[in-house]
């Protein structure tokens, strides 16, 4: 069994993963802003998207009917519900 170290009740490995998730979301947001600036400058519509981050258990399954061409990955879990609720686009 691996030795785990905790800080403020959270495993340090998880802390580094959480920090990495926020860093990646920040980089992605910057890329979208830069791309939108260039799109608008050329007369195109900007991209509208939300970036959501949540912590918790999630289940990933492939769902669909065999041979139908519909065989997508589906994410399930409480953290995914939070992301979709908080990250939904406002019109």
ZADO-1210 file (C-alpha; in nm, 4 decimals, padded with zeros to 6 digits):
<atoms>
<atom x="00.0000" y="00.0000" z="00.0000" code="UNK" pos="1"/>
<atom x="00.1360" y="00.3406" z="-00.0969" code="UNK" pos="2"/>
<atom x="00.2100" y="00.6001" z="00.1664" code="UNK" pos="3"/>
<atom x="-00.0182" y="00.9042" z="00.1416" code="UNK" pos="4"/>
<atom x="00.0501" y="01.2483" z="00.2801" code="UNK" pos="5"/>
<atom x="-00.2331" y="01.4818" z="00.3770" code="UNK" pos="6"/>
<atom x="-00.2563" y="01.8582" z="00.4102" code="UNK" pos="7"/>
<atom x="-00.5810" y="02.0168" z="00.5343" code="UNK" pos="8"/>
<atom x="-00.7485" y="01.6765" z="00.5028" code="UNK" pos="9"/>
<atom x="-00.6746" y="01.6350" z="00.1295" code="UNK" pos="10"/>
<atom x="-00.4171" y="01.3936" z="-00.0111" code="UNK" pos="11"/>
<atom x="-00.1264" y="01.5896" z="-00.1577" code="UNK" pos="12"/>
<atom x="-00.1505" y="01.3921" z="-00.4836" code="UNK" pos="13"/>
<atom x="-00.5107" y="01.5091" z="-00.5217" code="UNK" pos="14"/>
<atom x="-00.4096" y="01.8657" z="-00.4363" code="UNK" pos="15"/>
<atom x="-00.1575" y="01.8703" z="-00.7199" code="UNK" pos="16"/>
<atom x="-00.4212" y="01.7324" z="-00.9575" code="UNK" pos="17"/>
<atom x="-00.6705" y="02.0006" z="-00.8496" code="UNK" pos="18"/>
<atom x="-00.4122" y="02.2764" z="-00.9020" code="UNK" pos="19"/>
<atom x="-00.3327" y="02.1293" z="-01.2431" code="UNK" pos="20"/>
<atom x="-00.7027" y="02.1320" z="-01.3371" code="UNK" pos="21"/>
<atom x="-00.7329" y="02.5017" z="-01.2503" code="UNK" pos="22"/>
<atom x="-00.4132" y="02.5859" z="-01.4392" code="UNK" pos="23"/>
<atom x="-00.5415" y="02.4013" z="-01.7467" code="UNK" pos="24"/>
<atom x="-00.8818" y="02.5734" z="-01.7275" code="UNK" pos="25"/>
<atom x="-00.7080" y="02.9113" z="-01.7080" code="UNK" pos="26"/>
<atom x="-00.4935" y="02.8334" z="-02.0125" code="UNK" pos="27"/>
<atom x="-00.7987" y="02.7136" z="-02.2049" code="UNK" pos="28"/>
<atom x="-00.9890" y="03.0311" z="-02.1159" code="UNK" pos="29"/>
<atom x="-00.6990" y="03.2443" z="-02.2405" code="UNK" pos="30"/>
<atom x="-00.6892" y="03.0498" z="-02.5683" code="UNK" pos="31"/>
<atom x="-01.0631" y="03.0990" z="-02.6231" code="UNK" pos="32"/>
<atom x="-01.0306" y="03.4743" z="-02.5541" code="UNK" pos="33"/>
<atom x="-00.7420" y="03.5064" z="-02.8011" code="UNK" pos="34"/>
<atom x="-00.9250" y="03.3031" z="-03.0644" code="UNK" pos="35"/>
<atom x="-01.2414" y="03.5117" z="-03.0169" code="UNK" pos="36"/>
<atom x="-01.0423" y="03.8344" z="-03.0540" code="UNK" pos="37"/>
<atom x="-00.9072" y="03.7124" z="-03.3871" code="UNK" pos="38"/>
<atom x="-01.2446" y="03.5779" z="-03.5042" code="UNK" pos="39"/>
<atom x="-01.4242" y="03.9064" z="-03.4315" code="UNK" pos="40"/>
<atom x="-01.1440" y="04.1013" z="-03.5991" code="UNK" pos="41"/>
<atom x="-01.2030" y="03.8980" z="-03.9190" code="UNK" pos="42"/>
<atom x="-01.5821" y="03.9423" z="-03.8986" code="UNK" pos="43"/>
<atom x="-01.6765" y="03.5990" z="-03.7603" code="UNK" pos="44"/>
<atom x="-01.8975" y="03.5221" z="-03.4609" code="UNK" pos="45"/>
<atom x="-01.7104" y="03.4568" z="-03.1347" code="UNK" pos="46"/>
<atom x="-01.7112" y="03.1146" z="-02.9711" code="UNK" pos="47"/>
<atom x="-01.9306" y="03.0860" z="-02.6616" code="UNK" pos="48"/>
<atom x="-01.8329" y="02.8118" z="-02.4196" code="UNK" pos="49"/>
<atom x="-01.8217" y="02.7385" z="-02.0507" code="UNK" pos="50"/>
<atom x="-01.5380" y="02.5784" z="-01.8561" code="UNK" pos="51"/>
<atom x="-01.6473" y="02.3836" z="-01.5498" code="UNK" pos="52"/>
<atom x="-01.4399" y="02.2203" z="-01.2785" code="UNK" pos="53"/>
<atom x="-01.5764" y="01.9991" z="-01.0022" code="UNK" pos="54"/>
<atom x="-01.4253" y="01.7514" z="-00.7590" code="UNK" pos="55"/>
<atom x="-01.5800" y="01.4133" z="-00.6945" code="UNK" pos="56"/>
<atom x="-01.6370" y="01.0643" z="-00.8242" code="UNK" pos="57"/>
<atom x="-01.7450" y="01.0174" z="-01.1816" code="UNK" pos="58"/>
<atom x="-01.8306" y="00.7190" z="-01.3983" code="UNK" pos="59"/>
<atom x="-01.7450" y="00.6999" z="-01.7673" code="UNK" pos="60"/>
<atom x="-01.9238" y="00.4476" z="-01.9881" code="UNK" pos="61"/>
<atom x="-01.9670" y="00.3937" z="-02.3603" code="UNK" pos="62"/>
<atom x="-02.3344" y="00.3852" z="-02.4503" code="UNK" pos="63"/>
<atom x="-02.5228" y="00.3130" z="-02.7698" code="UNK" pos="64"/>
<atom x="-02.6659" y="00.0389" z="-02.9843" code="UNK" pos="65"/>
<atom x="-02.4113" y="-00.1941" z="-03.1432" code="UNK" pos="66"/>
<atom x="-02.3772" y="-00.1332" z="-03.5170" code="UNK" pos="67"/>
<atom x="-02.5897" y="00.1849" z="-03.5118" code="UNK" pos="68"/>
<atom x="-02.2988" y="00.4284" z="-03.5246" code="UNK" pos="69"/>
<atom x="-02.4169" y="00.5806" z="-03.1969" code="UNK" pos="70"/>
<atom x="-02.1533" y="00.4770" z="-02.9463" code="UNK" pos="71"/>
<atom x="-02.0591" y="00.7820" z="-02.7388" code="UNK" pos="72"/>
<atom x="-01.8832" y="00.8196" z="-02.4063" code="UNK" pos="73"/>
<atom x="-02.1256" y="00.9212" z="-02.1305" code="UNK" pos="74"/>
<atom x="-02.0080" y="01.0763" z="-01.8029" code="UNK" pos="75"/>
<atom x="-02.2203" y="01.0230" z="-01.4932" code="UNK" pos="76"/>
<atom x="-02.1857" y="01.1416" z="-01.1360" code="UNK" pos="77"/>
<atom x="-02.2510" y="01.4316" z="-00.9005" code="UNK" pos="78"/>
<atom x="-01.9454" y="01.6298" z="-01.0145" code="UNK" pos="79"/>
<atom x="-02.0702" y="01.6197" z="-01.3745" code="UNK" pos="80"/>
<atom x="-02.4111" y="01.7508" z="-01.2692" code="UNK" pos="81"/>
<atom x="-02.2382" y="02.0455" z="-01.0984" code="UNK" pos="82"/>
<atom x="-02.0277" y="02.1206" z="-01.4047" code="UNK" pos="83"/>
<atom x="-02.3216" y="02.1150" z="-01.6438" code="UNK" pos="84"/>
<atom x="-02.5357" y="02.3298" z="-01.4116" code="UNK" pos="85"/>
<atom x="-02.2668" y="02.5907" z="-01.3393" code="UNK" pos="86"/>
<atom x="-02.1088" y="02.5853" z="-01.6854" code="UNK" pos="87"/>
<atom x="-02.4251" y="02.6216" z="-01.8929" code="UNK" pos="88"/>
<atom x="-02.4310" y="02.9128" z="-02.1335" code="UNK" pos="89"/>
<atom x="-02.6568" y="03.2062" z="-02.0610" code="UNK" pos="90"/>
<atom x="-02.8384" y="03.3513" z="-02.3613" code="UNK" pos="91"/>
</atoms>
